[in-house]
Structures are given as structure tokens and as C-alpha cells.
Amino acid sequence: MGKTWLIIGSFRGLGPAIAEAVLEAGNDLVATVRRTVHAVFAGRANVVNGPLQYG
């Protein structure tokens, strides 16, 4: 069973590199970005645009 990772700030810097490694290892990924989804997620993720819903 794989792990589920949460990466906050996955648009630039170390975020995309870590996200890519997580996906390549076959793990699940929950990632947040403030801008359009980075190419590392293209075709490999369910994307939800908009603010997080609480409650």
C-alpha cells in the first residue's frame, strides 16, 4: 500500500521535484498551488480549481 503525501506550495522550487518523485514512486499526492497547475500534474491528477471548502 502506497503513502499519501500532502505538498503545500508545489508550483515552484522544491515542490514540483518532490511531487514528481512522489508520483513516480506510485504514491498518492495532494498538492496545493496558487497558480495554474504545474506541468508535473498534467494528465496525472484530478484537479480541483478554487478555494478549499471547510465544514
N, C-alpha and C positions, 0 to 999 in steps of 0.2 A: 504494500500500500504506500502510495506516494504521500508527500507532505503538501500542505497548503501554505503558501508564502503570501505575506502582505508587504508590498513595497509602496511606501509613500514617497512621492516625488520621483516618478520613474520616467520622466521626459528627457532629462539630460544628466550629464555627469556619470556617476556610477550606476544610477538607476537602470538605464537600458541594458547595460552589460550584465548586471545581476539578473534582470528579468530574462534575458536571453539564456543565461546559464540555467536558470530555474526551469524554463520551458524545455530546453534541450535535455535536461535530466528526467523529463517526464512528470514533473510535479505540477500541481495546480497553482495558479497565480492570481492574486487580486492586487491590482495596481491602480494607483491614483495619479492623475496628471491634471494640470490646469489648462493645458492647451490641447490641440488636436492630437489624437492618438499617434504615438510614435510608430514608425515602420516596423519595429520589432514585434508589434502585436498584430500586424496586418494578416488577416486570414487565419489567425490562431487564437482568437479570443472573442468572447461575447462582449460587445461594447455597449455601455450604458452612458449616454451623454446627459449631463445636467447635474444639479446638486444632489447630494445624498439626502435621502428621506429618513427622518427619525420618527420613532413612535409608531 
